[in-house]
Amino acid sequence: MICPECGREIPEGHLYCDFCGQEVQIVPDFEPEVENSITESLSGVAETLTETNTEEAEGGHEKQKNLFVLSLGCLFVLALIILVAYFSITAYFRSSDYQIKTAISEIEEGDYEAALLSLENALEGGGDFENIKMEIAACYRELGDEQAYMESLYELVGYEQVSRETMEQGYGLIIAHYEEKEQYEQINTLLQNCPEISIQEKYAKYMANMPEFNYVGGAYNEVIPLKILGNTNGHIYYTMDGSNPDRYSQEYISPIFLESGEYEITAVFINEYGIKSPYAKAVYQVDVSAPFAPEVDAYSGDFYTPQMLHVEAQEGCQIYYTTDGSEPDGLSDMYNGFLPMPLGDSSFKFVAIDENSVSSEITVRNYHLELISDYTKEDAQSVVLHYMLEAGRIIDLYGTISPEDPRRMTYVFACCVNIEEEGDFYIFSEYIQNPDGTREKTGSYYAVGIYNLPLYGTHFDMRTSNFALSTELLRQGI
């Protein structure tokens, strides 16, 4: 046998190489059939072992896999629960309800700055805008931050979906703030931009709207009684030449009668808080025919007996007059058919105004009336007083009614007239005079003859538009 290590020959029967000490392995010789049988048997056992080991390995691997998946699932569920809990808690603390509750507590503690932060968070969390904004404004008010307070209220009333109730409340708070500061111009501006008419009407006294004309500008063939209207208490000023009026211009008090001509009317309204409105302008072209001037039967001159003035105008006209030198118009004394000429000097101006309010030219008359008599109106008044004293209606010539009654009777000269078929008379009206000097008319009149002072009771006769004697002679003349 040859040593596989050193190549030397190894004597038969030795189990080691004498030179290198290599162990000698002796393999017996097998027959092919036996070898094949052994090989097949070993292969079968190996396959069996292999299958068994494979099945066992596969079963263990599957168990490990299932256990791993189960573990992962548990971890995922636990993580999910933790995440849901975290986000739920976070969401709750960030919710508008929680933030509002927190803000209420902070407000109760007087910590308004912290409350503002909570309220802003509540807004970001989708809380009710109106209520939260109102609370924010209240916090700013408590902190004395007027600018932020007003900005919050303006945001509130300007909110597109704000309710009418909240809008009214917000406007009320803004106006109250401006009222306290006497900033009326800001109130007017606020209300002019208010979309809710009911709020404007509620606070109309602070507004200064452009005045309105009751006639639109244009051409007319009749007299226009132009009225200028303001929206609340205040004053209206106007011009008729196109210039802009101010508080020193003509003040509108009564209708302006626009007769024939062209007028450019400009008006401004100033309310009781001094706020001035925009100017209102209109142009009118009026073309009407004026009535004839009144005719008076007595021409200017001197007169010596009582005179009744008779005035006439064309049909459809009313006559007005003045005695103080002013120009008569529709607000002057109206002629009703009874107009005695006054004693002494007098001046009359008469105008006729038709149904279209068109005025005529003015008729002027100047008179001097001096009666030819030995007795004056003062003499006639004394006759009335003596009669009342004798009749027991007064207790002295001062007109005292009684010692217990502080009032007295007075007899005021009214006019001198001619009573047809009776003569010329001084007419006196009876009054009761109070201690404070005021007078109350009794409705009784007395007539005293101008030339010899007889005394009569009298009354005004609507049929003749003159006085008439109503009683028997009360006192003989002189």
C-alpha positions as CSV (number, residue, x, y, z in Angstrom):
1,M,0.0,0.0,0.0
2,I,1.3,3.4,-0.8
3,C,1.1,6.3,1.8
4,P,-1.2,8.9,0.3
5,E,0.8,11.6,2.2
6,C,4.6,10.9,1.4
7,G,4.3,8.2,-1.3
8,R,6.3,5.6,0.5
9,E,5.3,2.0,0.6
10,I,3.6,0.9,3.8
11,P,4.2,-2.7,4.9
12,E,1.1,-4.9,4.9
13,G,-0.7,-5.0,8.2
14,H,0.6,-1.5,9.3
15,L,-2.0,1.1,10.1
16,Y,0.4,4.1,10.1
17,C,3.1,5.2,7.6
18,D,6.5,4.6,9.2
19,F,8.0,7.7,7.6
20,C,5.3,10.4,8.0
21,G,2.8,8.8,10.5
22,Q,-0.2,9.2,8.2
23,E,-3.1,7.0,9.3
24,V,-4.0,4.4,6.8
25,Q,-7.8,3.9,6.1
26,I,-8.7,0.4,4.9
27,V,-11.9,0.3,2.8
28,P,-13.3,-3.2,2.1
29,D,-14.2,-4.1,-1.3
30,F,-18.0,-4.4,-1.9
31,E,-19.9,-6.0,-4.6
32,P,-21.8,-3.8,-7.0
33,E,-25.2,-5.2,-6.1
34,V,-24.6,-4.8,-2.4
35,E,-23.2,-1.4,-3.0
36,N,-26.2,-0.4,-5.1
37,S,-28.6,-1.8,-2.5
38,I,-26.8,0.0,0.3
39,T,-26.9,3.2,-1.8
40,E,-30.6,2.8,-2.5
41,S,-31.3,2.2,1.2
42,L,-29.3,5.2,2.2
43,S,-30.9,7.3,-0.5
44,G,-34.4,6.3,0.8
45,V,-33.4,7.1,4.4
46,A,-32.0,10.4,3.3
47,E,-35.1,11.3,1.3
48,T,-37.2,10.3,4.3
49,L,-35.2,12.4,6.6
50,T,-35.1,15.2,4.2
51,E,-38.9,15.2,3.8
52,T,-39.3,14.9,7.5
53,N,-36.9,17.7,8.2
54,T,-38.5,19.8,5.4
55,E,-42.0,19.4,6.8
56,E,-40.8,20.2,10.3
57,A,-38.9,23.2,9.0
58,E,-41.9,24.4,7.0
59,G,-44.3,23.9,9.9
60,G,-42.0,25.9,12.3
61,H,-41.5,28.6,9.8
62,E,-45.3,29.0,9.3
63,K,-45.9,29.2,13.0
64,Q,-43.2,31.8,13.4
65,K,-44.6,33.7,10.5
66,N,-48.1,33.7,12.0
67,L,-46.8,34.7,15.3
68,F,-44.9,37.6,13.7
69,V,-48.0,38.8,11.8
70,L,-50.1,38.6,15.0
71,S,-47.5,40.6,16.9
72,L,-47.3,43.2,14.1
73,G,-51.2,43.5,14.1
74,C,-51.3,44.0,17.9
75,L,-48.6,46.6,17.7
76,F,-50.5,48.4,14.8
77,V,-53.8,48.3,16.7
78,L,-52.1,49.6,19.9
79,A,-50.4,52.3,17.9
80,L,-53.7,53.2,16.2
81,I,-55.4,53.4,19.6
82,I,-52.7,55.6,20.9
83,L,-52.8,57.9,17.8
84,V,-56.6,58.1,17.9
85,A,-56.5,58.9,21.6
86,Y,-53.8,61.5,21.0
87,F,-55.6,63.2,18.1
88,S,-59.0,63.0,19.9
89,I,-57.5,64.7,23.0
90,T,-55.7,67.2,20.8
91,A,-58.8,67.9,18.8
92,Y,-60.9,68.4,22.0
93,F,-58.4,70.8,23.5
94,R,-58.4,72.7,20.2
95,S,-62.1,72.6,19.7
96,S,-64.2,75.8,19.7
97,D,-66.3,74.4,22.6
98,Y,-63.3,73.8,24.8
99,Q,-61.7,77.1,23.8
100,I,-65.0,79.0,24.6
101,K,-65.3,77.3,28.0
102,T,-61.7,78.2,28.7
103,A,-62.3,81.8,27.6
104,I,-65.4,82.1,29.9
105,S,-63.3,80.9,32.8
106,E,-60.5,83.4,32.0
107,I,-63.0,86.2,31.6
108,E,-64.5,85.4,35.0
109,E,-60.9,85.5,36.4
110,G,-60.3,88.9,34.7
111,D,-57.6,87.5,32.4
112,Y,-58.9,89.2,29.3
113,E,-55.7,88.7,27.3
114,A,-55.7,85.0,27.8
115,A,-59.4,85.0,27.0
116,L,-58.7,86.8,23.7
117,L,-56.2,84.0,22.7
118,S,-58.8,81.3,23.6
119,L,-61.5,83.1,21.6
120,E,-59.3,83.5,18.6
121,N,-58.6,79.8,18.8
122,A,-62.3,79.2,19.0
123,L,-62.8,81.2,15.8
124,E,-60.1,79.2,14.0
125,G,-61.9,76.0,15.3
126,G,-65.0,77.0,13.4
127,G,-67.0,78.4,16.4
128,D,-70.0,80.7,16.0
129,F,-68.6,83.9,14.5
130,E,-71.2,86.3,15.9
131,N,-71.1,85.2,19.5
132,I,-67.3,84.8,19.6
133,K,-66.7,88.2,17.9
134,M,-69.0,89.9,20.4
135,E,-67.0,88.4,23.3
136,I,-63.8,89.5,21.7
137,A,-65.1,93.0,21.4
138,A,-66.1,92.9,25.1
139,C,-62.6,91.8,26.1
140,Y,-61.0,94.6,24.2
141,R,-63.4,97.0,25.9
142,E,-62.4,95.7,29.3
143,L,-58.7,96.1,28.3
144,G,-59.3,99.7,27.2
145,D,-58.2,99.0,23.6
146,E,-60.8,101.3,21.9
147,Q,-59.3,100.8,18.4
148,A,-59.4,97.0,18.6
149,Y,-62.9,97.2,20.2
150,M,-64.3,99.2,17.3
151,E,-62.5,97.1,14.7
152,S,-64.1,94.0,16.2
153,L,-67.6,95.5,16.1
154,Y,-67.1,96.8,12.5
155,E,-66.0,93.3,11.5
156,L,-69.1,91.9,13.2
157,V,-71.7,94.2,11.5
158,G,-69.9,93.8,8.2
159,Y,-70.1,90.0,8.4
160,E,-72.0,88.8,5.3
161,Q,-74.1,86.3,7.2
162,V,-74.7,88.3,10.4
163,S,-78.2,88.0,11.8
164,R,-80.4,91.1,12.0
165,E,-80.5,90.9,15.8
166,T,-76.7,90.8,16.1
167,M,-76.4,93.5,13.5
168,E,-78.7,95.8,15.5
169,Q,-76.8,95.0,18.7
170,G,-73.4,95.7,17.0
171,Y,-74.6,99.0,15.6
172,G,-76.0,100.0,19.0
173,L,-72.6,99.4,20.6
174,I,-70.8,101.4,17.9
175,I,-73.2,104.3,18.1
176,A,-73.0,104.3,21.9
177,H,-69.3,104.6,21.7
178,Y,-69.4,107.5,19.3
179,E,-72.1,109.1,21.4
180,E,-69.9,109.1,24.4
181,K,-67.1,110.7,22.4
182,E,-69.6,113.1,20.8
183,Q,-68.4,112.0,17.4
184,Y,-71.6,112.5,15.6
185,E,-70.1,112.8,12.1
186,Q,-68.8,109.2,12.5
187,I,-72.4,108.1,13.4
188,N,-73.8,109.7,10.3
189,T,-71.2,108.0,8.1
190,L,-71.8,104.7,9.8
191,L,-75.6,104.9,9.3
192,Q,-75.3,106.2,5.7
193,N,-73.5,102.9,4.9
194,C,-75.9,100.7,6.9
195,P,-77.8,98.2,4.7
196,E,-80.6,97.8,7.2
197,I,-83.3,100.5,6.9
198,S,-84.8,99.7,10.3
199,I,-81.5,100.6,11.9
200,Q,-81.3,103.8,10.0
201,E,-84.9,104.7,11.1
202,K,-84.0,103.8,14.7
203,Y,-81.1,106.3,14.8
204,A,-82.5,108.7,12.2
205,K,-81.8,111.7,14.5
206,Y,-78.1,111.3,13.9
207,M,-78.4,111.2,10.1
208,A,-78.2,114.2,7.8
209,N,-79.7,113.0,4.5
210,M,-79.8,115.1,1.4
211,P,-83.0,117.2,1.6
212,E,-85.8,116.4,-0.8
213,F,-87.9,118.6,-3.0
214,N,-91.6,117.8,-3.4
215,Y,-91.3,118.8,-7.1
216,V,-88.7,117.5,-9.4
217,G,-86.8,120.0,-11.5
218,G,-88.4,120.9,-14.9
219,A,-90.8,123.2,-16.7
220,Y,-94.2,124.1,-15.2
221,N,-97.1,126.3,-16.3
222,E,-98.4,126.9,-12.8
223,V,-97.0,128.3,-9.6
224,I,-95.0,125.7,-7.6
225,P,-95.5,125.6,-3.8
226,L,-92.0,124.1,-3.3
227,K,-91.4,122.2,-0.1
228,I,-88.0,121.1,1.1
229,L,-88.0,118.1,3.4
230,G,-85.4,116.9,5.9
231,N,-85.2,113.4,7.4
232,T,-85.2,114.5,11.0
233,N,-85.0,117.5,13.3
234,G,-82.7,120.2,12.2
235,H,-82.6,123.2,9.8
236,I,-82.7,123.5,6.1
237,Y,-81.0,126.4,4.3
238,Y,-81.4,127.2,0.6
239,T,-80.3,129.6,-2.2
240,M,-82.1,130.4,-5.4
241,D,-79.1,131.4,-7.5
242,G,-77.3,128.1,-7.8
243,S,-74.7,128.9,-5.0
244,N,-74.2,126.5,-2.2
245,P,-76.0,127.5,1.0
246,D,-74.7,127.4,4.5
247,R,-76.1,128.2,8.0
248,Y,-76.0,131.9,7.1
249,S,-78.2,131.5,4.1
250,Q,-82.0,131.8,3.9
251,E,-83.6,129.2,6.2
252,Y,-86.5,127.2,4.9
253,I,-89.5,127.6,7.1
254,S,-92.5,127.4,4.8
255,P,-93.3,126.5,1.2
256,I,-91.5,128.7,-1.5
257,F,-93.9,129.8,-4.1
258,L,-92.2,129.8,-7.5
259,E,-94.0,132.1,-9.9
260,S,-93.0,132.9,-13.4
261,G,-89.3,132.7,-14.0
262,E,-86.3,130.4,-13.8
263,Y,-85.0,129.2,-10.4
264,E,-82.0,127.2,-9.5
265,I,-82.7,125.9,-6.0
266,T,-79.9,124.5,-3.8
267,A,-80.6,123.2,-0.3
268,V,-78.6,121.7,2.5
269,F,-79.9,120.1,5.7
270,I,-78.0,120.5,9.1
271,N,-79.3,118.2,11.8
272,E,-79.4,119.1,15.5
273,Y,-75.9,117.6,16.0
274,G,-74.4,120.0,13.5
275,I,-73.9,117.4,10.7
276,K,-74.3,118.8,7.2
277,S,-75.9,116.8,4.4
278,P,-74.9,116.7,0.8
279,Y,-76.4,119.5,-1.4
280,A,-79.7,119.0,-3.2
281,K,-80.1,120.9,-6.4
282,A,-83.0,121.4,-8.9
283,V,-83.8,123.9,-11.7
284,Y,-87.4,125.0,-12.4
285,Q,-88.8,127.0,-15.3
286,V,-92.1,128.4,-14.4
287,D,-94.4,130.3,-16.8
288,V,-97.8,131.4,-15.5
289,S,-99.9,134.5,-15.9
290,A,-100.3,136.7,-12.8
291,P,-103.7,137.9,-11.6
292,F,-104.6,141.6,-11.6
293,A,-103.7,143.7,-8.7
294,P,-106.4,144.2,-6.0
295,E,-108.7,147.3,-6.3
296,V,-109.4,149.4,-3.2
297,D,-112.4,151.7,-3.3
298,A,-110.7,154.4,-1.1
299,Y,-107.7,156.1,-2.6
300,S,-104.9,157.4,-0.5
301,G,-105.6,160.6,1.3
302,D,-107.0,162.3,4.4
303,F,-110.4,161.3,5.9
304,Y,-112.5,162.8,8.7
305,T,-115.2,160.2,9.2
306,P,-115.0,156.5,9.8
307,Q,-114.2,154.5,6.6
308,M,-114.6,150.9,5.8
309,L,-112.1,149.7,3.1
310,H,-113.6,147.6,0.4
311,V,-111.1,145.6,-1.7
312,E,-111.8,143.4,-4.8
313,A,-109.7,141.0,-6.9
314,Q,-110.4,138.9,-9.9
315,E,-112.4,135.7,-9.5
316,G,-110.5,132.8,-7.9
317,C,-108.1,135.0,-6.0
318,Q,-107.7,135.6,-2.3
319,I,-106.6,139.0,-0.9
320,Y,-103.8,139.4,1.7
321,Y,-102.6,142.6,3.3
322,T,-100.0,144.1,5.7
323,T,-100.0,147.4,7.6
324,D,-96.3,147.3,8.8
325,G,-94.7,148.1,5.4
326,S,-93.7,144.5,4.7
327,E,-94.6,142.8,1.4
328,P,-97.8,140.7,1.7
329,D,-97.9,137.0,0.8
330,G,-100.0,133.9,1.6
331,L,-99.0,134.1,5.2
332,S,-100.1,137.7,5.8
333,D,-103.5,138.8,7.2
334,M,-106.3,137.7,4.9
335,Y,-109.0,140.2,3.8
336,N,-112.4,138.9,4.8
337,G,-114.6,141.9,3.8
338,F,-114.3,143.8,7.1
339,L,-111.4,146.3,7.2
340,P,-112.0,149.6,9.0
341,M,-109.6,152.5,8.4
342,P,-107.5,153.1,11.5
343,L,-107.3,156.4,13.3
344,G,-104.3,158.5,12.5
345,D,-101.8,157.5,9.8
346,S,-101.9,154.1,8.2
347,S,-100.4,152.3,5.2
348,F,-101.8,149.2,3.5
349,K,-100.3,146.8,1.0
350,F,-102.6,144.4,-0.8
351,V,-101.8,141.4,-3.0
352,A,-104.1,138.9,-4.8
353,I,-103.0,135.3,-5.0
354,D,-104.8,132.9,-7.3
355,E,-105.5,129.1,-6.9
356,N,-102.1,128.4,-8.4
357,S,-100.4,130.5,-5.8
358,V,-99.5,133.1,-8.4
359,S,-99.3,136.6,-6.8
360,S,-100.4,139.8,-8.4
361,E,-98.7,143.2,-8.3
362,I,-99.1,144.9,-4.9
363,T,-101.6,147.7,-4.4
364,V,-100.5,150.4,-1.9
365,R,-102.8,152.8,0.0
366,N,-101.8,155.4,2.6
367,Y,-104.4,157.1,4.8
368,H,-104.8,159.7,7.5
369,L,-108.0,159.6,9.5
370,E,-108.9,162.4,11.9
371,L,-112.4,162.5,13.3
372,I,-114.2,165.9,13.7
373,S,-115.5,165.4,17.2
374,D,-115.1,166.9,20.7
375,Y,-114.7,163.4,22.2
376,T,-111.7,161.1,21.8
377,K,-111.6,157.4,22.1
378,E,-110.3,157.8,25.7
379,D,-113.4,159.7,26.5
380,A,-115.5,156.9,25.0
381,Q,-113.6,154.3,27.0
382,S,-114.3,156.2,30.3
383,V,-118.0,156.0,29.4
384,V,-117.9,152.3,29.2
385,L,-116.0,152.0,32.6
386,H,-118.5,154.3,34.3
387,Y,-121.4,152.2,33.0
388,M,-119.8,149.0,34.3
389,L,-119.2,150.6,37.7
390,E,-122.8,151.7,38.0
391,A,-124.0,148.3,36.8
392,G,-121.9,146.6,39.6
393,R,-119.8,144.6,37.2
394,I,-116.7,146.3,38.6
395,I,-115.9,148.0,41.9
396,D,-113.6,150.8,40.6
397,L,-112.6,152.5,37.4
398,Y,-109.5,150.3,37.2
399,G,-111.9,147.5,36.3
400,T,-111.4,145.5,39.6
401,I,-114.0,142.7,39.6
402,S,-114.1,142.2,43.4
403,P,-111.8,142.3,46.5
404,E,-111.5,138.5,46.4
405,D,-110.9,138.4,42.6
406,P,-107.5,139.7,41.5
407,R,-108.6,139.9,37.9
408,R,-110.0,143.0,36.3
409,M,-112.1,144.0,33.3
410,T,-110.5,146.0,30.5
411,Y,-112.1,147.6,27.4
412,V,-109.8,147.9,24.4
413,F,-110.4,150.2,21.5
414,A,-110.9,148.1,18.4
415,C,-111.9,150.5,15.6
416,C,-114.3,153.3,14.6
417,V,-117.1,152.5,12.2
418,N,-120.2,153.8,10.6
419,I,-123.2,151.6,11.4
420,E,-125.8,152.1,8.8
421,E,-128.8,154.2,9.9
422,E,-127.3,154.5,13.4
423,G,-124.3,156.8,13.0
424,D,-120.5,156.7,13.8
425,F,-119.2,154.8,16.7
426,Y,-116.1,153.9,18.7
427,I,-116.0,150.1,19.1
428,F,-114.5,148.5,22.3
429,S,-113.8,144.9,22.9
430,E,-114.2,143.4,26.4
431,Y,-111.4,141.4,28.1
432,I,-110.7,139.8,31.4
433,Q,-107.1,140.7,32.4
434,N,-105.2,138.2,34.7
435,P,-102.7,139.3,37.4
436,D,-99.8,138.3,35.1
437,G,-101.0,140.7,32.4
438,T,-102.5,138.1,30.0
439,R,-105.9,138.8,28.6
440,E,-108.9,136.6,27.7
441,K,-111.5,137.9,25.3
442,T,-115.1,137.6,26.6
443,G,-116.7,138.1,23.1
444,S,-118.6,141.2,24.1
445,Y,-118.4,144.5,22.3
446,Y,-119.6,148.0,23.1
447,A,-120.3,150.9,20.8
448,V,-119.9,154.5,21.9
449,G,-121.2,157.3,19.7
450,I,-118.4,159.5,18.4
451,Y,-120.2,162.8,18.7
452,N,-122.1,162.7,22.0
453,L,-121.0,159.4,23.6
454,P,-124.2,157.3,23.9
455,L,-123.4,153.7,24.9
456,Y,-124.8,150.5,23.2
457,G,-124.1,146.8,23.2
458,T,-123.1,145.6,19.8
459,H,-122.1,142.5,17.8
460,F,-120.4,141.7,14.6
461,D,-122.9,141.1,11.8
462,M,-121.4,138.4,9.4
463,R,-124.1,139.3,6.8
464,T,-123.0,142.9,6.4
465,S,-119.4,142.4,7.5
466,N,-119.9,145.2,9.9
467,F,-121.0,145.9,13.5
468,A,-124.6,146.2,14.4
469,L,-126.3,147.5,17.6
470,S,-127.6,144.6,19.6
471,T,-129.3,146.2,22.6
472,E,-131.3,149.1,23.7
473,L,-129.4,152.2,24.7
474,L,-127.3,151.4,27.8
475,R,-126.4,154.9,28.7
476,Q,-127.5,158.3,27.5
477,G,-125.0,160.5,25.6
478,I,-123.7,163.8,26.8
